[in-house]
């Protein structure tokens, strides 16, 4: 009787499998999954250094994406990211060729394919849980800040626009996260893994299209996730075609089922799966719940709000408000430890035609300090401050070698978008 173990795969299938095995092993990098275990990252960091070196050398010798590669940072679509993608594809092709020559007599890779599908499935689960759980608590895309509400729509880049679009609606973001978590939970169990793969494919195709259409710099990663899901679907192509196209009963899936014949193997499987659930679901939910609660506590060293700059003096000389003077501060926003100013002053971090900064308050010394970023140690401005009343702040300090005196008046700036309107009945378009 013919079984999966003695089935002879056609040559093309064996070559394709070898390519996918090498590529997915590099992409998913199971060795790095243990980084969260104390001290393990000390060892796994060398894997990252090795792959970075290989990618850099491949770029120097063959790819020439950029003369100097910029590592992945907040953007995954850096020159290093693209060089890494092409390097992994080249290594997969080269590995498939060498493997095909060295192991050309093997009839199939049924057992190896089981392990590849297993690790690939759990990789998709991890990614879906990582992004899904954080969305459940509304922490991936946050509601538009005062700084963003005060920024003209035309000054926003497509990525920021899409981020605000999702962050504006807590229920929509919760729904997006719930679908990712739902896909992960289905994938977690072998009986529902096929349905989970279908759901995950739909979820990640939507993510990929958002990234492509709104120029969000996670294009490579989202395309890889779709590619990974399609690999899992391809392993069940016969079942899917029979069910969805031929209207025939679908045979039982075999790619996720493996007979653990020994008791210790069954116990090990249960223990590892339980640890996975603990590390990837229970602990992140607990941590994100605490973080979400902490985020709701206002951090107000200065009262949040929009402040008009009513007086701006350099070296005791009053600088009047002028549309042609782009360096004078026009308005200033304080919000939970971050600030922004309507000015082209290069002293600040420039984003969307506003200057951004972090700030802190020493109430004992009546000092207010500005920094470019939260983690910077150096101050860009240091002021003596006074608050004659709850809506007025005066700042006095040095800007370079010049004295600077600023008077701020808190204004009631109304943003209609912040009202979170919802209407079941709408008699006319708004």
C-alpha positions as CSV (number, residue, x, y, z in Angstrom):
1,X,0.0,0.0,0.0
2,X,1.3,3.4,-0.9
3,X,1.7,5.9,1.9
4,X,3.0,9.4,2.2
5,X,6.4,8.0,3.3
6,X,7.0,6.0,0.1
7,X,5.4,8.3,-2.4
8,X,7.7,9.4,-5.2
9,X,7.7,13.1,-5.7
10,X,8.2,14.5,-9.2
11,X,11.6,16.2,-9.8
12,X,10.1,19.7,-10.0
13,X,8.4,19.3,-6.6
14,X,11.7,18.2,-4.9
15,X,13.6,21.2,-6.4
16,X,10.8,23.6,-5.4
17,X,10.8,22.2,-1.9
18,X,14.6,22.5,-1.5
19,X,14.4,26.2,-2.6
20,X,11.6,26.9,-0.1
21,X,13.3,25.0,2.7
22,X,16.5,27.1,2.4
23,X,14.6,30.4,2.0
24,X,12.1,29.9,4.8
25,X,14.9,28.7,7.1
26,X,16.7,31.9,6.5
27,X,13.6,34.1,6.7
28,X,12.0,32.6,9.8
29,X,15.3,32.0,11.5
30,X,14.0,29.6,14.2
31,X,17.2,30.0,16.2
32,X,16.3,33.6,17.0
33,X,13.0,32.6,18.5
34,X,14.8,31.8,21.8
35,X,16.0,35.4,22.3
36,X,13.4,36.1,25.0
37,X,15.0,33.4,27.2
38,X,17.6,35.0,29.5
39,X,21.2,34.8,28.3
40,X,20.2,32.9,25.1
41,X,20.5,36.1,23.1
42,X,24.2,36.2,24.0
43,X,24.6,33.2,21.7
44,X,21.9,33.9,19.0
45,X,23.4,37.4,18.4
46,X,26.2,35.8,16.6
47,X,23.7,34.4,14.1
48,X,22.6,37.9,13.4
49,X,26.2,39.1,12.9
50,X,26.9,36.2,10.6
51,X,23.9,36.9,8.3
52,X,24.6,40.6,8.3
53,X,28.2,39.9,7.2
54,X,27.0,37.5,4.4
55,X,24.4,40.1,3.2
56,X,27.1,42.9,3.2
57,X,29.6,40.8,1.3
58,X,26.9,39.7,-1.2
59,X,26.0,43.3,-1.8
60,X,29.6,44.3,-2.3
61,X,30.3,41.5,-4.7
62,X,27.1,41.0,-6.6
63,X,24.0,43.0,-5.7
64,X,25.2,46.6,-5.4
65,X,21.9,47.8,-3.8
66,X,23.8,50.7,-2.3
67,X,27.5,51.3,-1.7
68,X,26.9,51.5,2.0
69,X,24.0,49.6,3.4
70,X,21.7,51.2,6.0
71,X,20.6,48.7,8.6
72,X,16.9,48.1,9.3
73,X,15.5,50.6,11.8
74,X,12.0,52.0,12.1
75,X,11.9,51.2,8.4
76,X,12.2,47.6,7.2
77,X,12.7,48.7,3.6
78,X,16.2,50.0,4.0
79,X,19.0,49.1,1.6
80,X,20.1,46.4,4.1
81,X,16.5,45.0,4.0
82,X,16.5,44.8,0.2
83,X,20.0,43.3,0.1
84,X,19.0,40.8,2.7
85,X,15.9,39.7,0.6
86,X,18.0,39.3,-2.6
87,X,20.8,37.5,-0.7
88,X,18.3,35.0,0.8
89,X,16.8,34.3,-2.6
90,X,20.2,33.8,-4.1
91,X,21.2,31.5,-1.3
92,X,18.0,29.5,-1.6
93,X,18.5,29.1,-5.4
94,X,22.2,28.1,-4.9
95,X,21.3,25.8,-2.0
96,X,18.5,24.1,-4.1
97,X,21.0,23.4,-6.9
98,X,23.7,21.9,-4.6
99,X,21.1,19.9,-2.7
100,X,19.5,18.6,-5.9
101,X,22.9,17.3,-7.1
102,X,23.9,15.8,-3.7
103,X,20.6,14.2,-2.9
104,X,19.1,13.4,-6.2
105,X,18.0,9.9,-5.4
106,X,15.7,10.6,-2.4
107,X,12.1,9.8,-3.3
108,X,10.4,12.5,-1.2
109,X,10.8,14.9,1.7
110,X,7.6,14.1,3.5
111,X,9.1,14.2,7.0
112,X,11.2,17.2,6.4
113,X,8.3,19.0,4.9
114,X,6.3,18.3,8.1
115,X,8.9,20.1,10.1
116,X,9.2,22.9,7.6
117,X,5.4,23.5,7.7
118,X,5.4,23.2,11.5
119,X,8.1,25.9,12.0
120,X,6.6,28.1,9.3
121,X,3.1,27.8,10.8
122,X,4.4,28.8,14.2
123,X,6.3,31.7,12.7
124,X,3.0,33.0,11.2
125,X,1.4,32.5,14.6
126,X,4.1,34.5,16.4
127,X,3.9,37.4,13.9
128,X,0.0,37.5,14.0
129,X,0.0,37.4,17.8
130,X,2.7,40.1,18.1
131,X,0.8,42.6,15.9
132,X,-2.7,41.4,16.9
133,X,-2.4,41.7,20.7
134,X,-0.9,45.2,20.6
135,X,-3.8,46.3,18.3
136,X,-6.3,44.8,20.8
137,X,-5.1,47.4,23.3
138,X,-5.0,50.2,20.7
139,X,-1.2,50.7,21.1
140,X,0.1,50.1,17.5
141,X,-1.7,53.0,16.0
142,X,-2.7,55.6,18.6
143,X,-5.4,58.3,18.4
144,X,-4.2,61.5,16.6
145,X,-2.3,63.7,19.0
146,X,-2.8,67.4,19.4
147,X,0.4,67.9,17.3
148,X,-1.1,65.8,14.4
149,X,-4.5,67.4,14.7
150,X,-2.8,70.8,14.3
151,X,-0.9,69.7,11.2
152,X,-2.6,70.5,7.9
153,X,-3.8,67.4,6.1
154,X,-1.7,68.3,3.0
155,X,1.5,68.3,5.1
156,X,1.1,64.6,6.1
157,X,2.9,61.8,4.3
158,X,0.8,58.8,3.1
159,X,2.2,56.5,5.8
160,X,1.3,58.9,8.6
161,X,-2.1,59.5,7.1
162,X,-2.9,55.8,7.1
163,X,-1.6,55.4,10.6
164,X,-4.0,58.2,11.8
165,X,-6.8,56.6,9.8
166,X,-6.5,53.4,11.7
167,X,-5.6,55.0,15.1
168,X,-8.6,57.3,15.0
169,X,-11.0,54.4,15.4
170,X,-10.4,52.2,18.4
171,X,-13.1,49.6,17.4
172,X,-11.6,49.3,13.9
173,X,-8.1,48.8,15.3
174,X,-9.5,46.2,17.8
175,X,-11.2,44.4,14.9
176,X,-8.0,44.3,12.9
177,X,-6.1,42.9,15.8
178,X,-8.9,40.4,16.6
179,X,-8.6,39.0,13.1
180,X,-4.9,38.5,13.5
181,X,-5.3,36.9,16.9
182,X,-8.2,34.8,15.5
183,X,-6.0,33.5,12.6
184,X,-3.2,32.7,15.1
185,X,-5.5,30.7,17.4
186,X,-6.8,28.7,14.4
187,X,-3.3,28.0,13.3
188,X,-2.3,26.9,16.8
189,X,-4.4,23.7,16.5
190,X,-3.9,21.2,13.8
191,X,-7.6,20.6,13.1
192,X,-8.2,24.2,12.4
193,X,-4.8,25.0,10.9
194,X,-6.1,25.0,7.3
195,X,-8.8,27.5,8.1
196,X,-6.2,29.6,10.0
197,X,-3.9,29.7,7.0
198,X,-6.8,31.0,4.8
199,X,-7.7,33.7,7.4
200,X,-4.0,34.6,7.9
201,X,-3.5,34.9,4.1
202,X,-6.4,37.3,3.8
203,X,-5.2,39.3,6.8
204,X,-1.6,39.7,5.6
205,X,-2.7,40.5,2.0
206,X,-4.7,43.4,3.4
207,X,-1.6,44.5,5.4
208,X,0.6,44.1,2.4
209,X,-1.7,46.3,0.2
210,X,-1.9,49.0,2.9
211,X,1.9,49.0,3.0
212,X,2.2,49.2,-0.8
213,X,-0.5,51.7,-1.4
214,X,0.3,54.1,1.5
215,X,4.1,53.8,1.2
216,X,4.5,52.3,4.6
217,X,8.1,51.1,5.0
218,X,7.3,47.5,5.9
219,X,6.7,46.3,2.4
220,X,9.4,43.6,2.4
221,X,8.2,42.1,5.6
222,X,4.5,42.1,4.6
223,X,5.3,40.6,1.2
224,X,7.3,37.9,3.0
225,X,4.4,37.1,5.3
226,X,2.0,36.7,2.3
227,X,4.7,34.5,0.6
228,X,4.9,32.4,3.7
229,X,1.1,31.9,4.0
230,X,1.0,31.0,0.3
231,X,3.6,28.3,0.9
232,X,1.4,26.8,3.5
233,X,-1.6,27.0,1.2
234,X,0.3,25.4,-1.6
235,X,0.9,22.4,0.6
236,X,-2.9,21.9,0.8
237,X,-3.6,22.9,-2.8
238,X,-5.3,19.5,-3.6
239,X,-7.7,19.8,-0.7
240,X,-8.5,23.5,-1.4
241,X,-9.1,22.8,-5.1
242,X,-11.3,19.8,-4.3
243,X,-13.4,21.8,-1.8
244,X,-13.7,25.2,-3.4
245,X,-13.5,24.5,-7.1
246,X,-14.5,20.9,-7.8
247,X,-17.2,20.7,-5.1
248,X,-15.8,17.4,-3.8
249,X,-15.1,16.2,-0.3
250,X,-11.7,17.4,0.8
251,X,-9.3,14.6,2.0
252,X,-7.9,14.9,5.5
253,X,-4.9,17.2,5.8
254,X,-1.7,15.3,6.4
255,X,0.9,18.0,6.5
256,X,0.4,19.0,10.2
257,X,-0.1,15.4,11.5
258,X,2.9,13.4,12.7
259,X,2.7,10.2,14.7
260,X,4.6,10.7,18.0
261,X,5.1,7.1,18.8
262,X,6.9,7.5,22.1
263,X,5.4,8.8,25.4
264,X,8.3,11.3,26.0
265,X,7.7,12.8,22.5
266,X,4.0,13.4,23.3
267,X,4.9,14.9,26.7
268,X,7.6,17.1,25.1
269,X,5.1,18.3,22.5
270,X,2.5,19.3,25.1
271,X,5.2,21.1,27.3
272,X,6.6,23.0,24.4
273,X,3.2,24.1,23.1
274,X,2.2,25.2,26.6
275,X,5.4,27.3,26.9
276,X,4.7,28.8,23.5
277,X,1.2,29.8,24.7
278,X,2.6,31.3,27.9
279,X,5.3,33.3,26.2
280,X,3.4,34.4,23.1
281,X,-0.1,35.0,24.5
282,X,-0.5,35.1,28.2
283,X,2.6,37.2,29.0
284,X,2.1,39.7,26.2
285,X,-1.5,40.2,27.1
286,X,-0.6,40.9,30.7
287,X,2.2,43.3,29.7
288,X,0.2,45.1,27.1
289,X,-2.8,45.5,29.5
290,X,-0.5,47.1,32.0
291,X,1.1,49.4,29.4
292,X,-2.3,50.4,28.0
293,X,-3.5,51.3,31.6
294,X,-0.3,53.3,32.1
295,X,-0.8,55.2,28.8
296,X,-4.2,56.4,30.0
297,X,-2.6,58.2,33.0
298,X,-2.0,61.8,31.8
299,X,1.7,62.8,32.0
300,X,1.4,66.6,32.4
301,X,4.4,68.4,33.6
302,X,2.8,71.3,31.8
303,X,-0.9,71.4,31.1
304,X,-1.7,69.8,27.8
305,X,-3.0,72.1,25.1
306,X,-2.3,74.5,22.2
307,X,-0.5,77.7,23.2
308,X,-0.4,80.8,21.1
309,X,3.0,82.6,21.2
310,X,1.8,86.1,22.2
311,X,5.3,87.5,22.6
312,X,8.7,86.4,21.2
313,X,11.7,88.4,22.1
314,X,15.4,87.8,21.1
315,X,17.9,90.0,22.9
316,X,15.0,92.0,24.3
317,X,13.9,92.9,20.8
318,X,10.3,92.0,20.1
319,X,9.8,89.8,16.9
320,X,6.2,90.3,15.6
321,X,4.3,87.5,14.1
322,X,4.8,87.5,10.3
323,X,3.9,85.0,7.6
324,X,7.3,85.6,6.0
325,X,9.2,84.9,9.2
326,X,9.3,81.1,9.3
327,X,11.7,81.0,12.2
328,X,9.6,82.8,14.8
329,X,7.5,80.5,16.9
330,X,3.8,80.8,15.9
331,X,2.2,78.3,18.3
332,X,3.4,75.7,20.7
333,X,1.8,72.4,21.8
334,X,2.5,70.5,25.0
335,X,1.1,67.0,25.3
336,X,2.2,64.3,27.8
337,X,5.9,65.1,27.8
338,X,6.2,65.8,24.1
339,X,6.0,69.2,22.3
340,X,5.9,70.7,18.9
341,X,6.2,74.2,17.6
342,X,5.0,75.8,14.4
343,X,8.3,77.0,13.1
344,X,11.1,76.1,10.7
345,X,13.7,76.5,13.4
346,X,16.3,73.8,12.7
347,X,16.9,73.5,16.5
348,X,14.0,71.1,16.6
349,X,13.3,67.7,14.9
350,X,11.4,68.6,11.7
351,X,8.3,66.6,10.8
352,X,5.4,67.7,8.7
353,X,6.3,71.4,8.9
354,X,6.4,71.4,12.7
355,X,9.4,71.2,15.0
356,X,9.2,68.4,17.5
357,X,10.9,68.0,20.9
358,X,10.6,66.3,24.3
359,X,10.4,68.3,27.4
360,X,10.7,68.0,31.2
361,X,10.0,70.1,34.2
362,X,11.9,70.8,37.4
363,X,9.2,72.4,39.5
364,X,11.6,72.9,42.5
365,X,14.0,75.1,40.4
366,X,11.3,76.4,38.1
367,X,13.2,75.1,35.1
368,X,11.7,73.8,31.8
369,X,14.1,72.0,29.4
370,X,13.7,70.9,25.8
371,X,15.5,68.0,24.2
372,X,15.3,66.7,20.6
373,X,14.4,63.2,21.7
374,X,13.4,61.6,25.0
375,X,16.6,59.6,25.3
376,X,19.0,62.5,24.5
377,X,21.1,63.7,27.4
378,X,21.8,67.1,26.1
379,X,19.3,69.9,26.2
380,X,18.6,72.1,23.2
381,X,16.9,74.8,25.3
382,X,16.8,75.5,29.0
383,X,14.3,78.0,30.4
384,X,13.3,79.6,33.6
385,X,9.5,79.5,33.6
386,X,6.7,81.2,35.4
387,X,2.9,80.6,35.4
388,X,1.1,83.8,36.3
389,X,-2.2,81.9,35.8
390,X,-3.4,78.5,34.7
391,X,-3.4,79.5,31.0
392,X,-0.2,81.5,30.8
393,X,3.5,80.5,30.7
394,X,6.5,82.7,30.4
395,X,9.9,81.3,29.3
396,X,13.2,83.0,29.7
397,X,16.5,81.5,28.7
398,X,19.3,81.4,26.1
399,X,19.1,80.3,22.5
400,X,22.7,79.9,21.5
401,X,24.3,83.2,22.6
402,X,21.1,85.1,22.3
403,X,18.6,85.7,25.1
404,X,15.1,84.4,24.4
405,X,11.9,85.4,26.1
406,X,8.6,83.8,25.1
407,X,5.1,84.3,26.4
408,X,2.5,81.6,25.8
409,X,-1.2,81.8,26.1
410,X,-3.3,78.6,26.2
411,X,-6.1,78.7,23.7
412,X,-9.2,76.6,23.2
413,X,-8.4,75.1,19.9
414,X,-11.4,73.0,18.6
415,X,-10.6,70.1,16.4
416,X,-13.8,68.5,14.9
417,X,-12.0,65.3,14.2
418,X,-11.3,64.8,18.0
419,X,-15.1,64.7,18.7
420,X,-15.3,61.0,17.5
421,X,-18.6,61.6,15.9
422,X,-20.9,58.6,15.0
423,X,-24.3,58.8,13.4
424,X,-26.8,56.0,12.6
425,X,-29.0,58.5,10.9
426,X,-27.4,61.0,8.5
427,X,-29.8,63.2,6.6
428,X,-27.1,64.5,4.4
429,X,-23.4,63.9,3.5
430,X,-20.9,65.6,5.8
